[in-house]
Amino acid sequence: MDQRQKELAARIAGRRGAVRGPFRVWLHSPKMCERAESLGAFARFDCSLPKHLRELTLLMAARNWDAQYSWNAHVHQAIEAGVPEAAVKAIAEKREAVFDNPADQAFYQFCKEILEEHFVTDETFAAAQEHFGSKGLVDTIGALGNFTMLGMCLNTFQVDLQADKEPPFPDVRGYGRVTPDGDGDRP
């Protein structure tokens, strides 16, 4: 590493405990790494969303991109922050998640629609805005964008599948999809 990469690595390790996961890739482009780390820190620690919804956002983007590293790194944090285990399991299995709290349900629906449909209905937008306001929705889109970029990085560069952990998704093994008979799409 050159001096700039060493400085960034030290800053990342200081804030996050170590340089792991996507940061090991992003350090190849120090300017990209610096900006990605800054946006990621905002999305994870500083945005206006409560912690359980920040974690839910991360899990939803991770599942949308089949980013196993992100999922494994955050699934327990999400549950500890208050995301119901049944909802986590439903998201992992690509089933509809249900939340008792109306604000959480509106948030989930908003994230689900933008991730899956690339648009949100007027009804979904209005419900989410009622609970989170414009600032909350902008922060949500920023977080989803950040965690989408993260998932793309992890999959493209095949970052650490954490062999000691159970694969989190029933339809993904390694870096490819599996069919119901267990055959993958990739060798």
Secondary structure, 3 states (H helix, E strand, C coil): CCHHHHHHHHHHHHHHCCCCCHHHHHCCCHHHHHHHHHHHHHHHHHCCCCHHHHHHHHHHHHHHCCCHHHHHHHHHHHHHHCCCHHHHHHHHCCCCCCCCCHHHHHHHHHHHHHHHHCCCCHHHHHHHHHHHHHHHHHHHHHHHHHHHHHHHHHHHCCCCCCCCCCCCCCCEECCEEECCCCCECCC
